[in-house]
Every structure is written in C-alpha cells, then in structure tokens.
C-alpha cells in the first residue's frame, strides 16, 4: 500500500514539474492592421517557440516570419518596422499558477487574467491579458486569447517604422493600436 502511494506521488510530482512545449504548426499568432481609416487586414507570424515551465510561460516570435500575404510588404515590415537585423524576435512572458494548467481535467476550460511582459523592439511593457485555457487531452492544453490584446506600437518605439511604412506605401494613415489574437497548443513532455 505504501509503495503504490509513493509511486503515485512520484508520478504526480513528475507531471507537475513536466515542461509544456508549444506546437508551432498547430498554433497561430495573428495581428490586425488598419490603414487609410477603413482598410483592415489580418496578418500572422509563421514561426514561434514557447514553453510553460514552472510558473512561467514564454513565447518567442521570429519577427522575420511575418506573413502579410504580400512578399514585398513582408520585407518592408521586417526591415522598416521590426528592424529584424537588430531585433530578430519578440517575447511574451507570463507568470502563471502551474497548478491551474496541470489541474484542468480533459474537456474543461478555465479563464485566467494575467499580465504579460512583452519585449518588442528592445522595449518591455506589461500588458493585461485574458486567456482561455482548455484541456484537450491529459497532455495537451490549448491557450487562446479571450479578447484581442491591444498593442500600442508607440509604446514600443515603433512609430518611426510605422511612418516609414506609411510613406513608402503612400498611405494616409496606419493605425498604431494593433489588436493581437492567438491560439497556442502546448504538449506536455
């Protein structure tokens, strides 16, 4: 009896300490831009890495993987806005209660109100985020944005890049408040 209790305890402690790894192919990170007041488009990033370990969830986005649907625009966004040579990635770090992620039963979903520390273009800002976390299976968690996260590009010293994009494309305006949504699938390793 004692032996089976200790084995169960050991298995539980290993699952609590196990790392959750982002499945890039099954995950999306989209952002919406508006130009000339009424032309709105959804764009995405194709490459990101992430993990949940301990009480910290981290996502790293390869900014050169931006996909706007137009190759020349992708290049301009990489060079003029993100300056990927100097700032190749953006990160988001969230402190979470690991027990909340591990304790969700398959088929259940919980809402979490957290603060994300966004590191973009060499600037760190704390942004409130509402997450929905669903247990798809014992070892799979889907994390989605309950509401779009509004990223103000001015707060990340990206206004010069926005203006450069506007000028080169001969636009009247590009909105600096950018809604971001995500659907992130994590698998426990």
ABEGO torsion letter per residue (X at the ends): XAAAAAAAAAAAAAAAABBBBBBAAABBBBBBBBBGGABBBBBBBABBBBBBBEABBBBBBBAAABBAGBAAAAAAAAAAAAGAAABABBBBBBBBBAAAAAABBBGBBBBBBBBBBBBBGGBBBBBBBBBBBBBABAABBBBBBABBBBBBAAAAGAAAAAAAAAAAAGBABBBABBBBBBBBBBBBX
